């Protein structure tokens, strides 16, 4: 049987990489099986099989020595990838993950309602000319990190309004 027919009969999944180097009368042959489909970086820990000897001796031992180890390696790499995919799928579909996501969504909605309610009250007080009260009713920016910039800007506007002199106040007073 010819070389490539024997390689095909191994039924390996992945890339069989063979490197040959001639050193005098001998050959050094490195054989490595990789599987680019496998996302597990642990596959990089698998070392190549090395043959060092006369070409005739390597011919005689080559397939006998690589068959079992590389069939196991092939199955391991496929299993590793299947495992990674199953973990990812389980994680996506887990009830706990969905519950946590739902809880976060509800908390975000509640926080938005609270923020919007406070800002309506601030606007009402501002329109009534009660700038100090409106400033006091502004929410704490640390409790609403997504609105921190808007709260800070509004606070600055209100402080300017209640700090500005009125028609009846002296500018120098």
Secondary structure, DSSP 8 states (H G I E B T S, - for coil): --HHHHHHHT---SEEEEEEEEETTEEEEEEEEE-TT---GGGGG---EEEEEEHHHHHHHHHHHHHHHHHHHHHHHHHHHHHHHHHHHHHHH-HHHHHHHHHHHHHHHHHHHHHHHHHHHHHHHHHTT-HHHHHHHS--GGG-GGGHHHHHHHHHHHHHHHHS--TTS-TT-
